[in-house]
Amino acid sequence: MDIRETKRVAIVMAGGANPKFWPRSTEKKPKPFQYYIGEGTMIQNTISRILPIFKPEDIFIVLKETHLNLAMEQLPFIPKENFILEPFPRNTAICIALSATIVQQYYSQDSVMTILPSDHYITNLVEFQNSLNLASELASVKKGIVTIGLTPIRPETTFGYIQIEEKSEGIEEFYTQGARYSRTFAEKPDEDTAKRFIQSGDFFWNSGIFSIRIDNFWLSFKEFLPDHYRLFILLKSHLGKLSYKGILEYIYMQMKAESIDYAILEKADNVFVVLSSFGWSDLSSWDELFRLSVKDARNNYIEGDVIALNVSNSIISAWHKPIAISGVDSLVVIDSEDAILICKRNKGSEVKELVDYMKRKRIGYL
């Protein structure tokens, strides 16, 4: 197979449903393939943001096999062979390892993978693209992982954080453009801790976007996940063979889910951060959508066929059937083809608890 001349490839992760966005995000049609904010679906908007710096043939999408037709309908310009199919999700470290296994057939080992989620919301496209370019440039010359850290604008408890080190040794030309060494990674803090992070001035939101050379990824993966590494060596020997799909399912059954943050980034000593402020949100819940939305005079976000009287501080979305609502405050009311969600606003975590409960009870509509 011919190796492509380009040294950059985008890996877009479109793994699965976000239970906090139920009933719109389901196993059948998860969050990346739904409309929430902007003109396109989440994954369409993501691809549009990176098309100025990546050609369609250099963009790969990782997703469940059951979502392939959906993805091809929404992204008809992406070559079919660029859809990387997982039998089932195993979190980001495994997703990226599968991607590296596939893309190294087409790209040299010193090519840089830029890995990004498919379902984020970004407002400043120029700064976003500049940050991706800088991260790729740094990753191409340093033996390490380059992530993007966002300047925090509030004490957010639903995002992870990265602490930086203010030193420039070895990255002088990138330091002046906003590159730093990372010191620690911190998972979602409580509110008091988040406030301390912001006051310190050296903690930034973890965007979940990063760049790394293919060869350097495998060095880190082998060091921190050696058993998983051996399974991917096995998978590599079956590429292009009829046995590939069966072996892929076999190794996925053998591996537990592993987050790239927990498994590698928090342990590695060669992690860099590109600092940026491009108007970012991971858009992880109905509460976050409400925060970002344009409201009416009573502080409601309303879309679709809704009749609302004396309603305040609520998000009401009617895509499939009319909703008439009166005399309520701070509610979330969302319809879908199969179900309706009604809950208090600012209780996003309880939507996930509700979905988990329905799974345990084997209730449908998920």
C-alpha positions as CSV (number, residue, x, y, z in Angstrom):
1,M,0.0,0.0,0.0
2,D,1.4,3.4,-1.0
3,I,2.4,5.8,1.8
4,R,0.8,9.2,1.4
5,E,3.1,12.3,1.2
6,T,1.2,14.3,3.8
7,K,2.4,14.1,7.3
8,R,-0.9,15.1,9.1
9,V,-4.0,13.1,9.7
10,A,-7.1,13.9,11.7
11,I,-8.8,11.2,13.9
12,V,-12.4,12.2,14.9
13,M,-13.9,10.1,17.7
14,A,-17.6,9.5,17.4
15,G,-17.9,6.6,19.8
16,G,-21.3,6.5,21.4
17,A,-24.4,7.9,23.0
18,N,-24.2,10.6,25.8
19,P,-26.8,9.6,28.4
20,K,-27.0,13.1,29.7
21,F,-28.6,14.1,26.3
22,W,-31.3,11.4,26.4
23,P,-33.8,11.1,24.9
24,R,-32.3,12.8,21.8
25,S,-29.0,10.9,22.1
26,T,-29.6,7.2,22.0
27,E,-27.7,4.0,21.1
28,K,-29.5,4.1,17.7
29,K,-28.6,7.7,16.9
30,P,-26.1,9.1,19.4
31,K,-25.1,12.7,20.1
32,P,-22.6,13.2,17.3
33,F,-25.2,12.6,14.7
34,Q,-27.9,14.8,16.2
35,Y,-28.6,18.6,15.8
36,Y,-28.1,20.6,19.0
37,I,-26.6,24.0,18.2
38,G,-25.4,25.3,14.9
39,E,-26.6,24.5,11.4
40,G,-25.4,20.9,11.1
41,T,-25.2,17.9,13.3
42,M,-22.4,17.8,15.9
43,I,-20.1,15.7,13.7
44,Q,-20.9,17.7,10.6
45,N,-19.9,20.9,12.4
46,T,-16.7,19.3,13.7
47,I,-15.6,18.2,10.2
48,S,-16.5,21.6,8.8
49,R,-14.1,23.2,11.4
50,I,-11.1,21.1,10.3
51,L,-11.7,21.0,6.5
52,P,-9.6,24.2,6.1
53,I,-6.5,22.3,7.4
54,F,-7.2,18.7,6.5
55,K,-8.3,17.2,3.2
56,P,-11.3,14.8,3.3
57,E,-9.0,11.9,2.5
58,D,-6.9,12.7,5.6
59,I,-9.8,12.7,8.0
60,F,-10.7,9.4,9.7
61,I,-13.8,8.8,11.8
62,V,-13.9,6.2,14.5
63,L,-17.4,4.9,15.3
64,K,-19.4,1.8,16.1
65,E,-20.1,-0.4,13.2
66,T,-23.9,0.1,13.7
67,H,-23.5,3.8,13.0
68,L,-21.6,3.5,9.7
69,N,-24.6,4.1,7.4
70,L,-25.6,7.1,9.5
71,A,-22.1,8.6,9.3
72,M,-21.8,8.0,5.5
73,E,-25.2,9.8,5.0
74,Q,-24.1,12.8,6.9
75,L,-20.5,12.9,5.6
76,P,-20.7,11.7,2.0
77,F,-17.4,13.3,1.0
78,I,-15.3,11.2,3.5
79,P,-13.9,8.1,1.7
80,K,-15.6,4.9,2.9
81,E,-12.2,3.4,3.9
82,N,-11.7,6.3,6.3
83,F,-14.5,5.1,8.6
84,I,-12.8,3.0,11.3
85,L,-15.3,0.6,12.9
86,E,-15.3,-0.4,16.5
87,P,-17.3,-3.5,17.5
88,F,-18.2,-1.6,20.7
89,P,-16.7,1.3,22.6
90,R,-13.6,0.8,24.8
91,N,-12.9,4.4,25.6
92,T,-10.3,6.8,24.1
93,A,-7.0,5.0,24.6
94,I,-8.3,1.9,22.8
95,C,-10.1,4.0,20.1
96,I,-6.8,5.8,19.3
97,A,-4.8,2.6,19.2
98,L,-7.2,1.1,16.7
99,S,-7.0,4.4,14.7
100,A,-3.2,4.3,14.7
101,T,-3.2,0.6,13.6
102,I,-5.4,1.6,10.6
103,V,-3.8,4.9,9.6
104,Q,-0.2,3.7,9.7
105,Q,-1.1,1.7,6.6
106,Y,-1.4,5.0,4.7
107,Y,1.0,7.4,6.5
108,S,4.7,7.2,7.6
109,Q,5.5,6.6,11.3
110,D,6.6,10.2,11.8
111,S,3.2,11.5,10.7
112,V,1.2,13.4,13.3
113,M,-2.3,12.3,14.4
114,T,-4.6,15.1,15.6
115,I,-7.2,13.4,17.7
116,L,-10.4,15.3,18.6
117,P,-14.0,14.5,19.8
118,S,-16.8,14.8,17.3
119,D,-19.3,16.6,19.6
120,H,-17.8,19.8,20.9
121,Y,-19.0,23.4,20.4
122,I,-16.4,26.0,19.3
123,T,-17.0,29.6,18.4
124,N,-13.6,31.1,17.3
125,L,-12.7,29.0,14.3
126,V,-9.5,30.9,13.4
127,E,-8.0,30.5,16.8
128,F,-9.1,26.9,16.9
129,Q,-7.4,26.1,13.6
130,N,-4.2,28.0,14.6
131,S,-4.1,26.0,17.9
132,L,-4.4,22.7,15.9
133,N,-1.6,23.8,13.6
134,L,0.7,24.7,16.5
135,A,0.0,21.5,18.3
136,S,0.8,19.5,15.2
137,E,4.0,21.4,14.6
138,L,5.2,20.8,18.2
139,A,4.2,17.2,18.1
140,S,6.2,16.7,14.9
141,V,9.5,17.7,16.5
142,K,9.0,16.6,20.2
143,K,8.9,13.1,21.5
144,G,5.6,13.6,23.3
145,I,1.9,14.3,23.4
146,V,0.6,17.8,22.8
147,T,-2.8,18.6,24.2
148,I,-4.8,21.9,24.0
149,G,-5.7,23.7,27.2
150,L,-8.4,26.4,27.3
151,T,-8.3,29.4,29.5
152,P,-11.1,28.8,32.1
153,I,-13.7,31.5,32.3
154,R,-15.7,30.1,35.3
155,P,-15.1,27.5,38.1
156,E,-16.5,24.6,36.0
157,T,-17.0,21.3,37.8
158,T,-17.9,19.2,34.7
159,F,-14.5,19.6,32.9
160,G,-11.1,18.2,33.5
161,Y,-8.1,20.5,34.1
162,I,-4.5,20.6,33.2
163,Q,-1.8,22.3,35.3
164,I,1.1,23.9,33.4
165,E,4.7,24.6,34.1
166,E,6.2,28.0,33.2
167,K,9.4,26.9,31.6
168,S,10.6,27.2,28.1
169,E,13.7,24.9,27.9
170,G,13.5,22.8,24.7
171,I,10.4,24.5,23.4
172,E,11.6,28.1,23.1
173,E,10.2,28.8,19.6
174,F,6.8,27.4,20.6
175,Y,6.8,28.9,24.1
176,T,6.2,32.4,22.7
177,Q,3.2,31.1,20.7
178,G,1.6,29.6,23.9
179,A,3.1,26.2,24.3
180,R,4.0,25.0,27.8
181,Y,4.9,21.8,29.7
182,S,2.2,20.1,31.6
183,R,2.6,19.4,35.3
184,T,-0.5,17.5,36.3
185,F,-3.9,16.5,35.1
186,A,-6.9,16.9,37.4
187,E,-10.3,15.3,36.8
188,K,-13.6,17.1,37.4
189,P,-13.2,19.0,40.7
190,D,-15.7,20.2,43.2
191,E,-16.7,23.9,43.1
192,D,-14.2,25.0,45.8
193,T,-11.3,23.2,44.1
194,A,-12.3,24.6,40.7
195,K,-12.2,28.1,42.2
196,R,-8.7,27.5,43.5
197,F,-7.6,26.2,40.1
198,I,-8.8,29.5,38.5
199,Q,-7.2,31.7,41.2
200,S,-3.9,29.9,40.8
201,G,-3.6,31.0,37.1
202,D,-1.8,27.8,36.0
203,F,-4.8,25.5,35.5
204,F,-6.6,25.2,32.2
205,W,-9.6,23.3,30.9
206,N,-8.6,20.0,29.3
207,S,-10.2,20.1,25.8
208,G,-9.7,16.5,25.0
209,I,-7.9,17.5,21.8
210,F,-4.3,16.5,21.2
211,S,-1.6,15.7,18.7
212,I,1.1,13.0,18.6
213,R,3.3,11.3,16.1
214,I,2.3,7.7,15.2
215,D,5.6,6.3,16.4
216,N,5.5,8.2,19.6
217,F,2.0,7.1,20.3
218,W,3.0,3.5,20.1
219,L,6.0,4.1,22.4
220,S,3.7,5.5,25.1
221,F,1.0,2.9,24.5
222,K,3.6,0.1,24.8
223,E,5.0,1.6,28.0
224,F,1.8,2.1,29.9
225,L,-0.5,-0.6,28.4
226,P,1.8,-3.4,27.4
227,D,-0.8,-6.1,27.4
228,H,-3.1,-4.1,25.1
229,Y,-0.1,-3.3,22.9
230,R,0.5,-7.0,22.3
231,L,-3.1,-7.4,21.3
232,F,-2.8,-4.6,18.7
233,I,0.3,-6.2,17.3
234,L,-1.8,-9.3,16.8
235,L,-4.5,-7.2,15.1
236,K,-1.9,-5.6,12.8
237,S,-1.0,-9.0,11.4
238,H,-4.6,-9.6,10.3
239,L,-5.1,-6.3,8.5
240,G,-6.5,-6.8,5.0
241,K,-7.5,-10.4,5.8
242,L,-10.8,-12.1,6.1
243,S,-9.9,-12.9,9.8
244,Y,-9.6,-9.2,10.7
245,K,-13.1,-8.6,11.9
246,G,-13.1,-11.7,14.1
247,I,-9.7,-10.8,15.6
248,L,-10.8,-7.2,16.2
249,E,-13.8,-8.5,18.2
250,Y,-11.6,-10.9,20.1
251,I,-9.1,-8.3,21.2
252,Y,-11.9,-5.9,22.2
253,M,-13.3,-8.6,24.4
254,Q,-9.9,-9.1,26.0
255,M,-9.4,-5.4,26.9
256,K,-11.0,-3.3,29.5
257,A,-11.9,0.3,28.6
258,E,-9.0,2.7,29.0
259,S,-9.1,6.5,28.9
260,I,-6.1,8.1,27.3
261,D,-6.1,10.6,30.2
262,Y,-5.9,8.0,32.9
263,A,-3.8,5.4,31.1
264,I,-1.2,7.6,29.5
265,L,-1.4,11.4,29.9
266,E,-1.5,11.4,33.7
267,K,1.6,9.1,33.8
268,A,3.7,10.3,31.0
269,D,6.5,12.9,31.6
270,N,6.6,14.2,28.0
271,V,3.2,16.0,27.7
272,F,3.0,19.5,26.4
273,V,0.1,22.0,26.4
274,V,-0.9,24.6,23.7
275,L,-2.8,27.4,25.5
276,S,-5.8,28.8,23.7
277,S,-9.1,30.6,24.1
278,F,-11.3,29.6,21.2
279,G,-14.8,29.6,22.8
280,W,-15.1,26.0,23.7
281,S,-17.6,23.7,25.4
282,D,-17.8,19.9,25.4
283,L,-21.6,20.4,25.3
284,S,-22.1,17.5,27.7
285,S,-25.7,18.1,29.0
286,W,-29.0,19.9,28.5
287,D,-27.8,22.3,31.2
288,E,-24.8,23.2,29.1
289,L,-26.9,23.7,26.0
290,F,-29.1,26.0,28.0
291,R,-26.1,28.0,29.1
292,L,-24.9,28.5,25.5
293,S,-28.3,29.2,24.0
294,V,-30.1,32.4,23.1
295,K,-33.1,32.9,25.5
296,D,-36.4,34.7,25.3
297,A,-37.5,37.5,27.6
298,R,-38.4,35.0,30.4
299,N,-35.0,33.3,30.1
300,N,-36.3,30.3,28.2
301,Y,-34.7,28.4,25.4
302,I,-37.6,27.2,23.2
303,E,-37.5,25.4,19.9
304,G,-40.2,23.6,17.8
305,D,-43.9,23.6,18.3
306,V,-44.2,24.9,21.8
307,I,-47.0,26.9,23.5
308,A,-45.7,28.3,26.8
309,L,-47.6,30.5,29.3
310,N,-45.9,31.8,32.5
311,V,-42.9,29.6,31.9
312,S,-39.4,30.9,33.0
313,N,-35.8,29.7,33.1
314,S,-36.6,26.5,31.1
315,I,-35.5,24.6,28.0
316,I,-38.4,23.3,26.0
317,S,-37.8,21.4,22.8
318,A,-40.5,19.9,20.6
319,W,-39.3,18.3,17.4
320,H,-41.9,15.6,17.0
321,K,-45.1,16.6,18.7
322,P,-46.6,19.9,20.1
323,I,-45.8,20.7,23.7
324,A,-48.2,23.0,25.7
325,I,-46.8,24.0,29.1
326,S,-47.8,26.5,31.7
327,G,-46.8,27.9,35.1
328,V,-43.4,26.2,35.6
329,D,-39.9,27.4,36.3
330,S,-36.5,25.9,35.7
331,L,-37.6,22.7,33.8
332,V,-36.1,20.7,31.0
333,V,-38.8,19.3,28.6
334,I,-37.4,17.4,25.6
335,D,-39.3,15.2,23.2
336,S,-38.0,12.6,20.8
337,E,-39.6,10.1,18.4
338,D,-40.0,7.6,21.2
339,A,-40.0,9.4,24.6
340,I,-40.2,12.6,26.6
341,L,-37.9,13.8,29.3
342,I,-39.1,16.1,32.1
343,C,-36.7,17.1,34.8
344,K,-35.4,20.0,36.8
345,R,-32.8,22.2,35.2
346,N,-29.4,22.1,36.8
347,K,-29.8,18.4,37.4
348,G,-27.9,17.1,34.4
349,S,-26.3,14.2,36.3
350,E,-29.7,12.9,37.2
351,V,-30.6,12.4,33.5
352,K,-27.7,9.9,33.4
353,E,-28.9,8.3,36.6
354,L,-32.3,7.9,35.0
355,V,-30.9,6.3,31.8
356,D,-28.8,3.9,34.0
357,Y,-32.0,3.0,35.9
358,M,-33.8,2.3,32.7
359,K,-30.9,0.1,31.5
360,R,-31.0,-1.9,34.7
361,K,-34.8,-2.4,34.3
362,R,-34.4,-3.1,30.6
363,I,-36.8,-0.4,29.7
364,G,-36.7,0.6,26.0
365,Y,-36.2,3.9,24.2
366,L,-32.4,4.0,24.9
